[in-house]
């Protein structure tokens, strides 16, 4: 039996569905960019997003090997 996604995933999907078409396209483009880059660049992207939001939250990114790293 397949394990259901965590509730956080459903929240993100609902927020995506509530975006207008332009913002959905921007989200998809950013997600595609994020998925295609190296773990180091991913940390940089996440840091930039946190900086844009001004939240200063610690960054944790899961690498391809399933390991977590803090940025």
Secondary structure, DSSP 8 states (H G I E B T S, - for coil): ------HHHHHHHHHHHHS-HHHHHHHHHHHHHHHHS-HHHHHHHHHHHHHHHT-----EEE-TTS-EEE-
